[in-house]
Amino acid sequence: MNFMGKCFALAGLILILSLYNNCAPSFQSMNDLGSTKDTLIDPGNNNQGNPGGSLGGAPIPPPRVSSKTMVINKHKFNPGGDQFKFSCEGSELEIPQLQPGKLTKVELQNSLKNVLGVEGINLSIYPDQSDTNKFRASNLYITENSFFSSMSTIAKDVANQFIKSLESNSNSSWNCDFKTECMNSLKQNLPKYIWRKKLSPAELATLNKMFQYNQGDSIEVAKEKLYDFVFMLVNSPQFFIKKNLSTNFNTTKRLATMQILNRLSFFLASSAPTKELIDSYSDEAELSTDQIRSIAQQILSDNDTKMKFIKQFLLSYLTLNNTIQNPNKFYGTPIKDIVSNDIENLYQLFASNKPLSELISNVEAGILTNKTFSFTTFGTTKDSSPIKRGTTILSNILCEELPSLPPATFMQIREVASTIPEHFNNMQVMEYHRSIGSCASCHNVIDPPAIGLEVLGPSGELRVNYPNGDKIEAVGSLGDNPFNDLPSYLNVMSNSIDFKSCFANHLNSAVNFSSQYKYNSCLVNSLFGENEDVGMMDLVYNFVTSNNFLWAKKPTYN
């Protein structure tokens, strides 16, 4: 167990022992503190009770210094040394399982356009993205009956639109006069493109039975048979499940060429591979890493595709998929406009291949200093929430797994909150919590990453004083790395191996549905090599040529 893991384990034990003492929270997880904590402990709340509380107005004791403080750069990181030259131990164990997943709504829409040349299909009945990876236990292809009903309706519409587009010569991908040569060509090629795989003998035999076109068939009969054929292909798991397993896939192996093409296309373009991509590479016995990098660059050479990929990844990385639709306002500005503007600024950094460190160190566009971060970490009072800032950074930026807290009474945390003087600013509240033993076990971890951002006001503006006039001295340390102002704080954060490892894990999660909290030395080494700061687009290209992208384990089902 790494140092932070030991810290959290000890914190959990302390919290259990403190259930009958001061302030063991009643939440199941530190992530749950988002809405309730501000009512309880943020300064300026009128429901905090007697400012003196049980301390009777006595001077606040100095913060208790704990050896279990927030640690940064814990993974074999030595500033100025060979921090990236660590061994790649247990590499096979770190290869993710090849998890199945249904196409998302966006992937379905793009795939129908790119493979069949069909657009304008009503997909309102298709489940939202959050529901697309739910399978019943023990079977890859069993899912809710409602899904199959919806998919059948969509497949009928697709088949109908496909026939109409061929009739009007308006299909962007296919031409057909419904005569023998064309029908035989569709019979041979459609399955390969729609199912995105090399067909097994059993599948070929089934398809031959399903689509028995005869040379003497009339045009109308040919259309009917083609309609049934397309319907069957689209309404099959081979189409709507992204990750199919080869029959000889027993344990861990490098993905086959078609599987790599699928993974590249869905990851970068949110679509099945195009006909052109399959035609160019599907016959290759094995794709080299140079070929794979070239394919990735080819896919992202289209500016619209690059924009969609980067923005979708950033929204997922920063957990803003739902926030961008928020209809409310924040300090007079529509929230969706704030998020869209900040994502656009981040896109410019990403697309320009700026070093990864600029995601944090760039004050104007960085993920910790933009207005979106201020909104998502805002308290229920008139100031930001240090706990929201700290837990968000730990969880989403450093990929630290926050401790699961045992159940406790709501009144216990209220009791501690009631002892906080009403005039305290954020810094004083943090110091107060760290002065209480049972609270310090968590606040020694949560507070340090939040302290450096106290110079930012509730809407992200730079400030020198708190609203009550108190001067802000955002001085602290992250592990052994001190900071005394915003630039030095951002420098420590942006150059942390933990941040870089976390970014790598977010890339990995986007493909493998794996836990973002697992530190993977092999993955970090694959992305960064011996470079301290790699361009963001280069990191994407390094990722798609890494073992985590190209290798997989066969999944297990409960």
N, C-alpha and C positions, 0 to 999 in steps of 0.2 A: 504494500500500500504506500503511495507517495505521501509526502509531508502534509499536503492539504487534506488528503483523505484521512490521515491520522487525526488531523486537527478537527475535522468535522465529526469523526467518530467520538472523540473526546467531548466535543461540544454536545453531541447527542446524549452521552452519558450524564454530563452535568445537568442538562435540561431535565432528564428523567428524575435525577435526585432532587431537583429544585421544584418539583410539582407543588410541594407544600410550603415553599418559601416565597420568593418575591414575584418573579415575572415570567414564568415559563408560558409562552403563548399557547393559545388554544387552537392553533391552525395545524393542519396536517402537513404543510410544507411551507418553506419560506416563500415560495412563489405565491402563496395565498395571501400574503400580506398586502397585496396591491390595493385593496379597497378599504380594509378595516383599519389598517395601521394609522392612516392619517387622522382619523377621527380620534384616535387614542393618544398619539404622541407628537404629532406635528405642532410646532409652536403657533400661537395665534388662535388656537381652537378654544372657543368659549365654553366647551363642555369638559374642560380638564379639571374642574373642581378647585379646591383650596390650593393656591399656589405654593403655600408652605408645606402642605400635606403632612405626612407622619414625621417629616424631618423637623417640623416646628419652626421653620424659617432659619434653621442652622446653616452655616456655610456649606456649600457643596464640597464634598471631599474630592481630593485630586483623583484623576483617572487611575484605576488599577492597571498596572502594567502586566500583561500576560505574555508568556512565551509563545502562546498559540495565536499568533497574529497572522494577518493576511500575507501570504507569500506569493511573490511573483518570480518568474524565471526559475521555477523549481526543477524543470526538466533538463538537467545536465547543461544548464546555461551559465556561461562564464563571460560576462561582458569583456570584450577585448581579446577573448581567447578563441579556441576552435569550437564554438558552441554548436555548430552544426555537424561536427565530425563524430557523431555518436553511432554506436553499432545498431544494426537492424535485427534485433533479437525477436524470436517468435514470429517471424514474418508470416508463416502459414496460418497461425492462429489469428492474425490481424486481418486476413482476407475476409471480407464480408460475405454473408450468405446472399444468394441470388433470390431476393424476395419478389414474389409476384405482385402485380398491381394492374388494375384496370386502367384503361386510358382515361385521362382527365377530359373534361369537356373541351378545353382548348386543344389538347392533343387530338381528340376525335375530329374536331372541326378542321384542324390543319391537315390531318392525315387524309381525310376525304377529299380535300382540295388538291393536295400534292400528289396523291396516288391515283385517284379516280377522276380528277378534274371536276368534282361536284361541289358546288357552293350553295349557300342559302337554305341548308337543311335546318328545320326547326329542332333545336336541341334542348328546348326548355324542360322536357321530361327526363333528360339524362341527369343522373345525380351530380351534385356539386363535387368539387375536387376533394373536399374533406371526407367524402363518403366512398371514394372509388377504390380504396384498398382494403375493404372489409370482406374477408372470406370466412366462411364457416370452418370450424376446426376440422383438421384431418383431410380436407380435400381442396385441391387447387381450384377446381372449376365449379364448386357448389357455392351459390350466393343467393341473395333474396329473390323470390319469385317476381317481385315488382321490377327488378332490374331486367330480367329476361323479357318481360312484357314491354318495357320501354325500349329495349334494344331491338326487339322485333319490329316495333312501329317505326323506329328510325331506319332500320335496314330496308323496309318496304319503300320508304320515301327515297332513300339513296338509290335503290335499284330503278325506281321510276324516273328520277331525275337523270340518272346515267343514260337510260335509253333515250329520253327526250333530248339530251345534249348531243348524242350521236346522230339523232334524226335531223337536228338543226345545224349540224356541223359547228357547234359552239363549244365543244369540249376542248379544253386547253391541253389535255394530255393524250387523248385517244381520238382516232378516226376509224369509222367502220361503216361499210355499206350493207352489213348483215348478210353477206354472201360467204361462200365456203372458205375462201382464203382468210378473210377477216375473222370469221367465227372460230376457225381452228387456232388462229393466233391468240385470240382472247382466251380460249380454253386453256392454252398452254401457258400464257403469261400472267393472266389476272391473279391466279392463286399465289404466284411467287411474290408479286408486288403487294397484294392485300394482306397476305399472311406473313410476309417478311421473313421467309425461311426457305430452305431447300426441303421439298416435300419427301416424306417417307413413301415407300412402296404402297403401304396400306392407304395412305392419304390419296395417292395418285389413283389407285383402284377405285376408291370411293368417289372421287371427282369424275372419273370416266363414266361411272354409272349415273351420276347426278346430271351430267351434261352430255347427252347423246344427240349431237347434232348430225342430221343426215343431209347429204348433198341436195336431195330433192325437196327439202323443207322450204316452204314459202317464207317470204320476208316476215310476215306476221307471226308465224310459228317460231322463226328464229328469234324474234324479239321476246316472245314469251319464255323461251328456253333460256335466253340470256338474262332476262329479268330474274328467273328462279335461281340461276347460277350466282349472280351478284348478290341477291338476297341471302343465299346460304353462306357465301364467303364472309359477308359483313356481319351476319348474325351468329358468328362462330367464335369460341374462345380464342382461336388462333389469331383473330383480328383484334378483339377488344381487351385482351390481356397482353401487356407489354413484354413480359419476360417469360418466354417458354424455354423449357429445358430439353437438351438433346437426350436421346435415348441412352447414350453411353456416359452420361454425366453421373458419376457415382460419388465422388468426394470433392476434391478441389482441382480446378483446371483453368487453363487460359480459355477465354471465350472464343468461340468459333467466329469466322469472318462475319457472317450475317448477324450474329449476336452483337458484335462490336459496332457494326453499322447501325443497328437498332439503337444501341445505347448512346452512341454519338449523336444521332439525329434527335432522339427524344430529349436528351440532356441539353443540347445546344439550340435546337429549333422547335422543340415541343411538337414534334411531328414524326410520323413514320418516315423512313428513308425515301427519297424521291426515286423515280424510275432511273434517272440518270446516275444516281449514286450506286444503286444496285447493279445496273448494267456495267458500270466501270470497275467494280471491285468484288462482286459476289463470287466470282470464279477463282479468286486468289486463295491459295491453300492456307496462308497465314499472312496477316498484315504486319508489316514492320512498324516500329515506333515512328520512323520517319514518315511512312505512309499515313499513319493515324494522325500525326500532327498536321500533315498537309491537308487531310480531309477536314479536320476541325477548322483550320484556317479557311478552307474553301467554303464551308458552311457559314462561317461568320464573316465572310467577305461581303455578304449582303448586309447593308447598313440597317435595314429594317429588322432582319433576324438578329443581328448583334444587339440592337436596342432592346428588342423584346427579351432576349436571353438575359442581358445584364439587369434590366429592370425587374424581371421576374425573380432572378436570383437574389437581388438586393431586398426585394419585398419579403421574400421568404427568410433570408438571413437575418433581417431586422424585425421579423415577425410583424409585418405591417400589412399583410394581405387583407385583413378586415378593416384596419384603420383607414386605409385609403378611401374607403367608401363612407366614412363617418360624415354625417350631414351637419354636424354642429360646428361652432366656431371656437377659436382659441385666441383670446386677446383681439377679437374683432376680425380675425381672418378665418375663412373656411378651412377646416382641418384637412379636407382632401386637397386643397390648394397648397397647404403647407407641405404635406407629404409629397405631392407631385413635384413641387419645386425642389425639395431637398433630394429626392430620388434623381431628378434630372441633373443636379450638380454632382452627385455621386457617379452618375453614369458618365459624365464628362471625364472624371478622374479615371474611371475604369477603362473607358474606350480609348483614352490617350495613353494607356499602359503606364500610368504613374505608379511609383513604388507603393507596395501595400501599406507601408507606414503612413502614407498620406490619408488613408481612410480615417485615421485618428489625428495625426499631427496637423492636418490642414484645418485651421480654425474656422475658415469661412464655410467649408463644405463637409467637414468631418462628421462622423457618426455620433460623436459625443458632444459636439458643440453646435449642432444645427437645431433648428426650432422644433423639428419632429421629436428629437430626444427630449427636449424640454417639455413638450406636451405629454409624451408617454410616461414621464417620470414626475408629473405635476401632482402635488398633494391636493387635499380637499380644502386647504386653507389658501392663503394668498402667497405661498412660496412653494418652491420645489420640495420634493420629498427625498431626503438623504437615503432612506431605506429603499425606495424605488430605484434611485440611481445606483446604489451599491449592489442590490440584488440583480438588477438588469445587466450591469457590467459583468458581475461574476458569472451569471448564467449564460448570457448571450454573446459577450465579447471575449471572455476568458474561458468559457465552457467549463466552469466549476459546477459540480453537482451540489446544489444547495441542500442543507441537511433536512431530513424529514423529522418533523417535530412531533412529539407525542401529544395526545389530547390533553388539554388543561382547561381550567375554568376561565371564562371570559372576564370574570371579575378580578382575577389575579393580575392580568395585564392592565386593567383599569386602575387597580390600586397603585401600581407603579406610576402610571400616567398621571394620576391625581397628585403625585408628589412633585411634579415638574413645575417650577415657577413659571407663571404665565408669560413673563417678559423675556424668557430665554429665546435666543436665536438658535438656528439650526446647529451651529458648532457647539454651543453649550449643551443642547439636548443630547448630541452624540457623546460628548464628554461625560454627561450625567449617566447615560446608559452603560458606558464602559466602566464607570466607577462602582457598579453593582455587580457582584460576582456572577450571579446566575444570568445576568443580561450580557455581561462582557464576553462570555464564551462565543456568542454569535456576533455581537457588535464589533469585537476586535477584528472580525473578518469582513463584515459588511461596510463598516464606516470608512476605512482607508481609501478605497476607490471612489467614494463619494466626496471626500474632503476636498480633493483637488478641483472639483467643479463648483464649489461654493461661490466662486467669483462670477458665476453665471447666474443671472436673475431668473425668475420663473418663466420668462418668455425667451430665454437664451441670451439676453443682453449682458454685456460686461458690466460689472459693478464693483465698487470699492467698499461700500458700506451696506449693512442690512437696512431694511426699512426703518428700524428704530434708531438708526445712526451708528450702531456698533460697527467698528472697523472689522473687515473680514481678513483674517490671516490664514489663508489656505495652505498651511505648511504641514507636511507629513512625510510618510515614506510608504512605499509598497515593498514589503520585505526589506532588503538591504539597500533599496534604491530611493534616496531622498528626493523630495521636490519642494520648491518654495514659491512657485507661481504656476500659472496655467501652462506656459510653454514647457517648463521642465516636467510637469505632471504628464502632459501629452507625450513628451519625448520618452519617458519611462514606459508608458502604456504601449506606444506604437512600436517600440523596439523589443517588446517582451516576446519571448519564445512562446509563452502561453497564448498571446493574441494570435500569433502566426499559426500555432497548432490548432486553435479554435477555428480560424478561417478555413484551414485545410479540412477540418471535420465538417464544417458547413457545406463545403463542396461535396464531400463524401456523402453526407446525409441527403443531398439533393438527388443522388443517384441510387443509393443503397438503402434508404430508409433506416440507416444505422444511428445509434445513439451519438449525439454530438459531444457527449462528455468523455468518450473514450480517447485517451491520449495514444496516438499511433506514431511511434518514432519513425517507422518505415515510410509512412505517408508524408510526414513533414520533411524527411530527408529527400524523398522523391521530388517534392515541390520546390524546395529551397536549395538543395545541394549545399554548397559552401558559401552561397551568397547571403549576405545579411538582409538585403532588401531586393525583392524581385518584383518586376512589373506585374500588375494585376492580370492582364491578358496572358502574359507568359505563364502565370500560375495556372490559369485554366488549361493551357496547352500542356503544361507539365503534368497536370492532374490526369488528363485523358490518356496519357502515355504511362501512367503509374500502374503498379500491380493492383492497387485498390480499384482501379477502373477496368482493367483488362482481365483480371482473375476473379473467380467467385467460388463459393462453396454451394453445394446443393442444399437447399433449405430443408429444415426439419419441421414437421407439423405435429401439434399436440393432439 
